[in-house]
Amino acid sequence: MKIVKYTHRYKEACITLFRSNSDKYFSDEELSEFEAYLNKDAGYKPYFIVLKNNEVIACGGYEKSGGVVGLCWGMVRRINHGQSIGTLLLEFRLESILEKYGDCKVSIDTSQHTKGFYEKYGFINPADK
C-alpha cells in the first residue's frame, strides 16, 4: 500500500468510495458536499489517497482553521473495513499535521458509527464531556 497526494484523476474513485459507505456512514445529501470538496479544495489542501495494487481503497485529509486542524472526509472502501487501513491513513494524517504545524489541537466531527475508532486515538466528542 502507498499513500499519495490527491489529484483530480482520483475523483471518480473517491466518489465510489463514498458511495460504498453511504448507507451507514454518510448520508446521500453529503455526496454533493464531498464532490464540491473534491472539485474545489482537495487539489490544493492536504488530501490523500491510499492505493493498493493501484486501486483507491481509502482517502482523507485535513485543514487548518484558526489554531485547530480538523480531519476531513476520511473513508475506507467498505469491503476493506477491518483491515487497519483507516489506522494507516489516520496515523499518516497525524504525522503530516505534526510535521506541518507542530504539536497542535486536532479535531474531528464524525458520526456515532466511527466515533469509537477515533476515541481509541484519544479523540473526544465535546458533547460527551
C-alpha positions in Angstrom: 0.0 0.0 0.0 1.1 3.5 -0.6 -0.3 7.0 0.2 -0.2 9.7 -2.4 -1.5 13.3 -2.7 -4.9 13.6 -4.2 -5.2 14.7 -7.8 -8.4 15.1 -9.9 -7.7 11.8 -11.6 -8.8 10.1 -8.4 -12.1 11.9 -8.2 -14.4 9.2 -9.5 -12.7 6.5 -7.4 -13.2 8.7 -4.3 -16.9 9.1 -5.2 -17.2 5.3 -5.5 -15.5 5.0 -2.1 -18.1 7.5 -0.6 -21.0 5.6 -2.2 -19.7 2.3 -0.7 -20.2 3.9 2.7 -23.3 6.0 2.1 -25.9 3.7 3.6 -24.3 3.8 7.1 -21.5 6.3 7.4 -22.6 9.1 5.1 -26.0 10.5 4.1 -26.9 10.8 0.5 -27.1 14.5 0.9 -23.4 14.7 1.8 -22.4 13.4 -1.6 -22.8 16.9 -3.2 -20.7 18.4 -0.4 -18.0 15.8 -0.9 -18.0 16.3 -4.7 -17.7 20.1 -4.2 -14.7 19.5 -1.8 -13.0 17.3 -4.4 -13.7 19.8 -7.2 -12.5 22.9 -5.3 -10.4 22.1 -2.2 -8.9 18.6 -2.3 -6.4 19.5 -5.1 -4.6 22.2 -3.1 -5.3 21.2 0.6 -3.7 18.2 2.3 -5.9 15.4 1.0 -4.5 11.9 0.4 -5.3 8.6 -1.4 -4.4 5.2 -0.2 -3.6 2.9 -3.1 -3.4 -0.9 -3.0 -2.4 -2.6 -6.3 -3.1 0.8 -7.9 -6.7 0.8 -6.7 -8.0 3.6 -4.5 -9.1 2.0 -1.2 -9.2 5.0 1.1 -9.0 8.8 1.2 -8.8 11.5 3.8 -7.3 14.8 4.6 -7.2 17.7 7.0 -7.5 21.5 7.0 -6.4 24.2 9.5 -8.9 26.8 10.8 -7.5 29.1 13.4 -5.5 27.2 15.9 -7.2 23.8 15.2 -6.6 21.3 12.5 -9.7 19.3 11.5 -9.6 15.9 9.9 -11.9 15.8 7.0 -13.6 13.4 4.5 -11.8 10.3 5.7 -13.1 7.0 4.5 -12.1 3.4 3.6 -13.8 1.4 0.9 -16.5 -0.6 2.5 -15.1 -4.0 1.5 -11.7 -3.0 3.1 -13.1 -2.2 6.5 -11.4 -4.0 9.4 -8.0 -4.3 7.6 -6.2 -1.4 9.5 -6.3 0.8 6.5 -8.2 3.5 8.5 -5.5 3.3 11.1 -2.8 3.7 8.5 -4.5 6.7 7.0 -5.2 8.3 10.4 -1.6 7.9 11.5 -0.3 9.3 8.2 -2.5 12.4 8.6 -1.5 12.9 12.2 2.2 12.6 11.3 1.7 15.1 8.4 -0.1 17.5 10.7 2.7 17.3 13.3 5.3 17.9 10.7 3.5 20.8 9.1 2.0 22.5 12.2 3.9 21.1 15.2 2.0 20.0 18.3 -1.5 21.5 17.9 -5.1 20.6 18.6 -6.6 18.2 16.1 -10.3 17.7 15.9 -12.8 15.5 14.0 -16.6 15.8 13.6 -17.7 12.2 13.0 -20.8 10.0 13.3 -21.7 7.7 16.1 -20.7 4.8 13.8 -17.0 5.8 13.7 -16.5 7.7 16.9 -15.3 4.6 18.7 -12.5 4.3 16.2 -11.3 7.8 16.8 -11.7 7.5 20.6 -9.1 4.8 20.6 -6.7 7.5 19.4 -7.7 10.0 22.1 -10.3 12.0 20.3 -13.1 13.1 22.5 -16.6 14.3 21.4 -17.2 17.6 23.2 -20.8 16.6 23.8 -19.6 13.6 25.8 -17.6 15.6 28.3 
